[in-house]
Amino acid sequence: MPDCHRIAPCLTRLWYRRQLAFSLLPLLPLSWLFRLMVWVRYALYRCGVLRSYRLPVPVIVVGNLTVGGSGKTPLVLWLVDRLRELGWRPGIVSRGYGGAAAGVQSVGVASDVAVVGDEPLLLARRAGVPVSTGRDRVAAGQALLAGHPECNVIVSDDGLQHYRLQRAVEIAVFDGRGPGNSRLLPVGPLREPLRRLSRVTAVVWNSAPPGQGKEAGSDLPKFEMRLVGQRFHSLLDARRFCAAEDLHGKRLFAMAGIGDPNRFFAHLKALGLEFEAHAFPDHHEYKAADLAFAREGVLLMTEKDAVKCAALASGVAWVLPVEAQIVSASSGPTLLDIILEKLDGRALA
């Protein structure tokens, strides 16, 4: 798959216009070729030329059709917490994007973010369950189960297009930008055509009401995910906290290196904070110079950025943890009900 994190931000802005930008027209032949490659690859898996593998425990894939981040990690954390409450013993596998590890890597709370990647380290610290990374999610899952045979379900952070790994549940996540112009790479942000949604279990909208975009016309169960968080903790000492009210009147700087930094900035504004915003590419490899703008003020950041910036910030810095809340779009079964029905055959009410 093309590496979206190295594509110019200006191209990303063109993708998320509702209409196809004229300047993207020269890329249409590449997009048609990419569509053909996606179709051929899926067909090869369907007919068995490319082999897929079933792990001895059920797999839940939380992924997206668009490139870049859409809010999968908070949903993975929510799902792991709900499964544990019901007596399941989950583990997490991830590609480990941004990490230097070449093969499968077990991730612990003290792992080196440069080796394992930012999202896996955040998951290990927040979820409190075994985490394993690897480009080959089958190998990552096998290694996790070998080291933690008590795990009886695996949640894959990303991997919707990783057909090598068979799965019981697929959840597609969109953020408020939706599918953009609904075109495939490199003309649009899609990794697969929107009709791919006909094969997923449910669609979750991050910080946007269900019903955005062309995929809303399907009969899929749709849910809204709201990210909530009001209390900050210190970057250098997670035992120290402050409320948004404590930051009023201070010179504030906010930074975010996530799929859509504006989500974080909008969250801060909703807390009544005024700040100078600094957006970075998703999975940005920070250097001390990147944070120099905040030396004379207070720096606010996401948890994902915090795992990479603890040794870089020279002044006061606060981190905003968030929790996912899932809201049903109708009076039908909840997202958890649908997942459990797939995992253990529990009948829906």
N, C-alpha and C positions, 0 to 999 in steps of 0.2 A: 504494500500500500504506500502511496506517496506520503512523504513526511511533511505534514501540515505545519509543523513548528518551525520550519525553515523557509516557509513561504512568506513573502512580504505582507505586512499588515494591510497595505492598501488593496491587495488582491482579496483579502478576507472581507474588507468593507464592501467590495463590489459583489461578492457572493451573497451578502445578506441584504441586498436590494430585492424588492419583490419582483421587479422586472429585470430581464437579462440586459446587462450593461453592454452598450455597443462595443466598448473596448475589449470585451471578452470574446467577441465573435471569431477572431482568428484562432482561438483555442478549441473551437467546436470539433474539428477532426480528431484532436487528442481525446476529447471527452467521449466521442463515439468509439474510439479504439479502447478506451478504458472500460466502457460499458460492455464491449465484446469480451474483454479479458475477464470481467466480473462474471459474466454469464457462463463462459467456458469453464472457469474455475469451479463454479457451483455445480455445473453439469458433471464435471469429472468426479466430484464427491458423490453426487447422486447416483451415478452409475458404478461407483466402486473403483474407478481407476485410481483416484486418490483415496487413501484409506483414512477413515475416522476411527476414533477409539472411545470406548465407554469405560469410565472409571468405575470401581466397585461401589461407589456412593453416588447419589444424585448430584447434579451440577446445576446451579442457577447462574446464568450469565446476565450481568447488568452492563449493557453496552449502548452504543448509539450509531445512527446512520451517518451523522455528520462528523467531520474531522475536528479535532480539538476537544477541549473539555466541555461538558454540558451539565456537570453536577452528579456524575456517577458515584464518586467517593462518599458523599453524605448518604446516598441511598444505600450503598453497600453497608455502611455502619449501622443505619437504621435496621436493615434486614437482618444483619448478624445479631443485633440486640434482641429483636423480636423472636428469632429462632431460638436463641439461648433461653429466653423466658419460657418457651414452650418445651424445653428439655432437649432440644437438638444440640449437637456439638459441632459447630461449623468451623471450617478453615477457609482461608482466602488465598486465591492465586491471582497474580497480576503479571503483566508483561515486564514491569519494572522500567518503564520508559525513563531515559535520562541517566540510568545507572550504568556503571562501567562493567558490571559482571557479564561475562560472556555466556555462561550456562545457567543452570538452576541455582538459585541462591535462597537460603533460609533467612528470613528477616526477623530481627529482634528489636527491642526498644533502643538498644545501644548500637545498632548497625550504622555503618557509614553511609550517609545519604548519597555520596558520590558513587558508591558501589551499587546500592540497591534501588535508588530512585526516590523521589520525594513522596509520591502517593503511597507506595508500599510501606515506607517508614511511618508515615502518618497513620496508616491503617493498623500497623503493628502497635503503635503507641495508644491509639484510641480504642481499638476493638478488643484487645486482650485475648486474641485467639491466634493460632498458628498462621503465619503468612509465608508464602513461597512465591518467588518470581522466576520468570523465564520466558523467552520468546515462544518456546514450545510449551503451551499451557498443559498439554498431556503430561509431559515430563515433570513440570512443576507440581501438578496434582499428585502424580505418583510419588514424588519425593516427599511431599507433605504427608501423605498417608503412611508412607514407610516410617517417617519420624514421629507421627502422631496417629497411631491406629485407632485412637478413640474417636476421631472425627467421623461423623456420619453424613455430612453434607458439605459441599464445597461451593463457595460463592466466587465467581470470576469477575474481577473488576476489569471491565472491558472484555473484548473477545467475541463480539457478535459476529464478526467475519472470520473467526478462527474455527473453521468447520472441522478441523482435525479433532477437536474436542466435542464429543457428543454431550447434549444437555437436555435436562428435563424441563427447564423454564428459561424463557428469554424475556428480558425486560428492556425495552428501548426507551432511552431518555432523551428528551429535547429540552433546551433552555428557551428563554423568551424569544430568541431569534428564530426559532423554528427551523424549517428546512431551507431557509433563505430563498434563493431563486429556483429551488427544487431541481437543480442540474447536478450531474455527476462531475467529479474532478476531471480536469482542472478548471472547468467553466463555473462550477458551483461547489458547495461544500459536501456533497453526498458521496459516501463510499460505495453505496449500493442504491439502486432505484427505490423510490418510495413504496413500490409494490412489495418490497421485502417485508414490510410491516404485516402483511397478511399471514406471515409465518411466526410472528412473535406472540408471546402470551399476553402482554399488556404494554401500554405506553404510559410513561410518566412525564409530566411537564414540570420542569423546574422553574419555580417563581413565575409561572404564567398559567392562565386558566386553560384547561383542556378545550380543544376546539380551534386551535391555531393551525394554519397550514392545510395542505391538501389531504394529509393523512387523516384529518378529523372526520371525514365522511365514512370511514370504515366502521365496522361493528365491534372493533376491539374495545376491551375495557380500558378506560382512560382515567388517570388520576393526576391530581396536582400535588406537587411537593413544595412545601414552604420551608425555607431555611430560617430558623429562629435563633437568636443569640443577642444578649444585651450586656453581658458581663465580660470584660477583658481580663486577661491574665498577663503578667509580665513576661517578656520574651526570655529573660534570664532567670526568672524564678516563678515557676507555674503555681506556686502557693500564694503569690501576691495577686490580688484582684482589684479592679476598679470598675465603677459604673460609668456609663456615658455621661451622666451628669457631672462626674468628677473631672471630665475633660473640657467642659465648657469654658470658654475664655482663654484657652491655651492655643498656641500656634501649632496646628495639626497638619501632618502630612500623611497621606494614605498611599500605600503601594499594593499592587496585586499582579501576580503572574499566573493567572488562571485562564481558562478558556474564554471567558467574557469578563474582563475586569470590572465592567460597569455594573455587574451584579453586586459585587462587593461595595463599590462606591454608593450605589443606591441604598444598600442596607445601612451604611453609615449615615447617609442623609436622613433615612427614616428614623434614626436614633437622635436626630436633631443636631448632628455634628457638622461643622463647617471646616473644610480642609482643602489642601492642595493635593490633587490627585496625580499619581504617577503610575501608568500602566506599563507592564512588561509582557513579553511573550509567554505563553504557557510553558511551564517547565524551564523557565529561564535559569541559567547558571549564574548566580549573583556573584559579584565581586564587591569589595568594600567601597569602591568608587561609585557603584550604582546607588548607594544609600547616602552619599555625601550631601544630598539636598536637604536631609533632615537633621543635620548636626545642630541647628539652632532651634529645634522644636521637638515635638513629640511624634513618633512614628507609629502608625497603625498598620497592621498587616493581617493576612489570612493565616490559618494554621498551615496550609500547604507551603506558603513562603517561609514560615517560621522555622521549619525543619532545616532550611538551608541558610538562614540568616543569623542564627544565634551567636556565631563567632564573628559576625561582620558589623553589626550595628554598634555605633560608638556612643549613642545617646540613649534617651529614654524611649523604649519601644514596648508597645502593647499588642497582644494577639487577641483576635475575636474568634473564639470557638463557636460553631453553629451546630444545631441539631435539626434533623429532617422531621417534618410532620407531613403525613400523607393524607390527603383529603380525597374522598371518592367523588366522582363527577355525577353520580346518581345514587339512588337508594339500593343499588344492587350489592353484590358481595364485595368485601374489602379486598385490597391488593393481597393482604396476607392470606385471606381465605382462598383466593385463586391459586396462590403459590402452594399452599398446603394441599389443595386438591390434586395438584400435579405431583407433589412429593409422595404423599401416602394414600392417595385415593379417597381422601375425605370428601364426602358429598357436599356440594354447595347448597346452602339453605334456599 
